[in-house]
């Protein structure tokens, strides 16, 4: 197939003063930040499902965007056209990675064998494109939420037959991830939860989810997959009570079932806010537990209570995200744009503009996060705030060298402690503002 995005050329860095909508203002791939090139800090990935499949359909109306790419939708020709479009898109934007669900890349057949045949054919075609262009797979996953059979979940389903079908999909998706050399494999538990306890055996469901994940690890390792498995926490939508509500819940689940050595978190900004947390909070929780794996780069609308999957534009949020990532030493995965254009933004040009916005927002966040770290005042303040634990009784507490009895005796001699000191939140927020907007 010839060039698909004929009116759109390769997107280049032109700097903050550029008014060219099809140029990067902040994403300068080779610029060195804290000793690493920007493209190394920010291994961006294209989400196959939103970028090449989503047509703007919502619960109130049909799609507004044409994602046929010159082929009949639902055919293998269309699947190949999406491959051509996707690789041209990545090439023109300088994106190195892609992420996929099995259902995104090939038509689903009436049987698992028919689906697998389609997947084998299209994955061979994708592999050819990867070899030609040097593009890579960040992670793969199986769509175990869209089909009616998964109305009660996949691992959490009440049907052993549906569970077996889900296992077959996971097996094939792992085969494809290994075939593409993917760095990770994601479990997005989109329907792993329940609506009412009146019809739910919660213990059985959670044990079965863990069993499916354990089998995936065993199979993946047996075929040479040495990357990370990820859980992508989400608090609600579509199930009212999701078992992977947030990072802390998912980490507790992994530790309970002995899966924590193989799994990390894939944190999505929009899911964090739906859980009542900030994006930075979920990243910090993952990092301090040694489970910060990969990131779904998007944002939600604070006025709406569902997963809007918008392209990130909030530089405060991307700055605090990158602050957490830099302090954690980076991510083992990458930054997947699990984001889609708004329904009225329905042209091929809008596809490019969405990614330019997202890549620039994270690049600017990286620049500013590095500046906050180099400024040093916030780190210095936090260190001083907890300085009472660096010597004396505080050092003994941290080292586990004291007891309740000794501490009670210490407190009695103390009489009454001094006030613990101001948290100076407003001062620290003013530092962030000065770094973001100062000269």
N, C-alpha and C positions, 0 to 999 in steps of 0.2 A: 504494500500500500504506500502511496506517496505521502507527502507532507499533509498533516491534518490541520494544524494550526497555522495556516499559511500567512495570516496577517500579523502573526506574533513572532518576534525574533528572540534571540537569546537575551535573557535579562542580565544586565551588568550592574556593577556598583558605580554610582555616580556621585555619592556623597549627600550630606544633609541639605545642601542648598538646591539640589536638583528638583525640578518641577515635572520631570518626566514620570508619568504614572507607571510606566513599565521599566523602572530602574530601582535598584536597591538604594536606599538612603543611608542605612546603617549596617546592613549585612555585607561585610567585606571579608570574604572567605579566608583569605590568607593573612589578615591582620592578626598580629600576635597579642593575646591578652593573657597576662599572668603566665607567660612562658609557653603558651600553646596557641596554635592557629584557631581562629574563630570556628572554622569548619570542624575542628577536632572537639571543641567544647560543645558544638551544636550539630551532632549528626542527625540532620533532618530526614524525615521519611514522609512519603506520600501515602495517604490512606486510600487503598484501592476502592473501598465501598463508597465513600462520600464523593471522591473526586471523579471517578469513572462510572459510577452506578446511580448515585442519588440524583433524581430529577426534580426535586422540590415538592414531592408529594407530601401532603400532611393529612390529618384526619378530616379536614374539611374540603379538600380539593385534590385534583390530579396534578401531575407534574407540570412544571413550566419550562424546564430545561431539556434540550435535545441532547441525549447522551448516546445516540445511536452510532455516531462516528461513521456514517455512511453504510451501515449494515442493518440487517433485519434483527431487531431485538429478540433475545432468547435463543439465537442460533450460535453454532460454533464460529461462524463467520463474524458474528458480533463480538464474541469473546476474544477473537484474534484482533479485531479492530480496536477493542479496549486496550489490549496489550500494546499495539502500535501507538495509540494515543497516549498511554501512560508513559511509555519510554521517551517519546518525543517531549512530553510535558516535563519529565524529570531532567532531561538533557538541557532544555531551554532555561530551566530555573536553577540548574546546578545542584539538584537534590540527588544524593547518593543512594538512598534507601527507599524501599516500599514495604508496606504491611498489607496482609490479605486475610480474608476468610475464604474457606473453600467455596462457598456459594457465590462469592464475588467474581471469581475468575473463570468459571465455567457453568453452563446450564446444569441444573440438577435433573437427573433422570428419574424414571419411575421406580427404579431399584438402585440399591447401593452399587451394584456392579456397573450399571449404566452410568451412574454419576462418576464412579472411579475411572471409567474408560474416557469420559470427557476430560476429567482432571489430568489424566496421563497425557492426553494429546495436547492440551493447552499448556501444561507445565513444560513439556518439551519445547514448545514455541517460546515461552517466557525465558527458559534457560538459554536458548539461542540469543535472545535479545540481551540477556545479562552478559554473555560472553562478548558480544559485539560492543557493548557500551561501558562495561565495567560497573554497572549498577548492581546493588546488593539487596538482599532481603534482611530487614531488621527483625521482624517476627511474623509468625503465622498463627492462625487460630481456626477453629471450626465454628460455623454458624449453627448453634444449638438453641436458638430462640425464635427464629422466624417461622418455621414450619408448624402447622397445627399440632403435630405429634408432640411438640415440646411445650404444650400449653401449661403443663404442670412441672416444667423444668426438664433437665437432661439427667444430670447426676441425681437430682432430687425428685425425679419422677416416681409416681406410684406404680408404673408399669415396667416390669423387668425387660419386656421386649423393646420398649423405647430406650431403656438404659443400654441395652446391647447395641441398638442402632447408633446411639450417641458414641459408644466406645468405638464402633467402626469408623465413624467420622473423625474422631480424635486420632485414631491410628493413621488414617489416610492423610490428615492434615500434618501430622508429624513427619510422615514420609516425604511430603512436599517441602516442609520446612528444612529437612535435612538435604533434600535434593537441591534446594536453592542456597544452602549454606547459611540459613537464618541464625541470627544471634540469640533469638529467644522464642518461646512459645507461650501464648497467653490463654488463660481461662477467664473469659468475661462471663460471669454467671448471671446473664441477663434475665433468666427466669428461675434461678436457683433461690427460691424463697417460698413464701406462702401467703395466702389471702386471709385465711381464718384458721385458728387452732382447732376448731370443731371437726375438721376433716384431715388433720395433719399429725403425722408421727414425726416430730422434729428430730428426735434422736436417730431414727432410721435414715431420714433424709440426709442429715449431716454426715453420718457414717458412710452412706453410699457415695456422696460427693467426694469424700476423702479416698474411698476405694478407687473411684474413677481416676482421680489425680495420681494416686500411688501406681496404678497400672500404667498410666501415661509416662511417669518417670521411668519405670522399669523398662517399658518398651523403647522409649526414646534413647535411653542409655545403651540399650542393646543394639541399636542401629547406628550408633555413633554420634548422637546429639549430645554435645558437651556444653551447650549454652544454658541459660537460666530459664526456668519456668516462672511465669508471672500470674499473680491474681490481680485483677483490676477491680478494686472496690467500687461499689455503687450502692447508695442507700435506699433508693426507691425507683420506681418506674422500670420495668412494668409491674413487678410484684410489689405488694404493699410492704411486706417484710422481707428484705433481702438478707441472706445469710452472710454476705460480704459487705456489710453496711459501710464500714470505713477501714482505714489501714489498721487501726488497733484491733478491731474485730477480726479482720482477716489474718493478722499475725497471730493472734490467740488461737484461731482455728488451726493454722499450720503447725503451731507448736503442740497443740493438743493431740494431733494425729501424726506427729513425727515427720512432717513434710518440710520443715523449716530449713533443712540443709540444701534443698533443691529449688525452693521457691523464693522469689522476691516480689515486690510490689510494682505494678504498672499504674502510676498515679495519674488520674485525669483531673484537670482543674475544675471542670464543670461538676464532676461527681463530688469533689471536696466541698464545694459550696452547697450542693444539695444535702449533704450530710450535716450542714451547719458549721463547717470548719472553713478555714482559709486554705488555699492551695499550699501555702508555705507550711501550715500545720501538718498536713498529711505527708509532705516531703520530710519534715523534721522527724515525725514519728517513725517513718520508714527508715530514715538514716540512722537514728540512734539505736535502732534494733538490727542494724546491719542488713536491711532488706530494701534499700533504695535501688530499684532496678532500672525502670524505664519510665517515660513520661508521655502522656497523651496531651499534646499542646493545643488547648482550646480555651474558651471561657464561656460562662453562662450569663444569663440575664438575671440580675438580682431581683427583678420584679416578677419573674416567672418561676413557677415551681416545677419545671421539668427540664430535661436535658436538651438545651438549645444548640449545643455544639457550634458555637460561633468561632470565627477566626479571632485569635487573641489580638487585642488592641490596647489593653490596659497596661501601661508601662510600669505602674506601681507593682502590679501583680507579677509581671515577667521579671522585674528587678528582684523582688523578694524570692521568686522561684530560683533564679540564678544565684542569688546569695546563698540559699540553702544547698544548691547543687555544688557550688564552688567550695563551700565549707565542708561538704561531705566528700570532696575529692572527685566529683564527677559521677556519672551514671554508667552502669554496665551496658545499658541498652542505648536508647536514643530519644529523639523528640519527634513523635509521630503526630502529624496534623489530623487528629480525629475531629475535623472541622468541615463544615459545609457552608456554601454560600447561602445567603438569605433567599427566600423563595422568589422575590422580584429580581434578584441578581442572577439572571438566567442565561448569560451568554458565555462563550468560550473565553472572552476577555475577562469576565468576572472570575473565572477559575484562576487565572493568573494573578489578578489583583488581590484575591483572597490570600494566596500563598505569599505574595510580596509583603502584604500587611503582616502576616504571621511571622515570617522570617525576620523582617525588620524589627518587629516588636520584641522578639526574643534576643536579637542581636543588640538592640539598645539596652534591654534588660541585663545582658551579660556585661556590656561596657560599664553600666552604672553600678552593678553589683560588685564588679572588680574595684571600682572607684571607692565604694563604701568600705571594702576590706582594706584597701591601701590607705584610706583616710585614717583608719585605726581607732577612731574615738568610740565607736560602738563596742568593739571587742574589748577595749581598755575599760569601759564602763562596766561591762558584764563581769570581767575578771575581778575588778575591785568590789563589785556588789557581793560576790561570793568569797571574798578574801578571808573571812573568818574561818573558812574550812581549810586554809592552807597552813595553819599552825595551831598549837595548843590543843584545846579540847576538840576543835573542829577537825583537825588533822587526824585525831584518834577516831572520831566518828567515821570519817571517810575510809580509814584503814581497817575498820571493824575491830578496833583494839580497845573498845570500851564496853560498858554494860549499862543496863537500865539503872542498876543500883549506883554505879559511879556517877552517872549523869544526874541522878536525883540528888546525890550529895553535893555535886558541883553547883546545881541550881540553888540548893539551900544556902550555900556559902555566898552565892552571887547576890542573893536577896531578890532583886528584880532586874531583868535585862533591859538594856537601852532599847529604844525604838530601832527597828531593823534597817532604817535608812530609806530615803525616798527612791522610788523606782524611776523617776524622771522620764516618764513615757513621752511627755510633750517635748522635752529637750531632744530625746533620741529621734522622734519623728521629724523635728526641725532639721536634724543632721541629714536625714534621708532627703528632705526637700532641698536642702542646700546642695547636696551632691547631684540631685536630679536636675535642678534648675539654675544653680549658681554658675558663675563663669569658670 
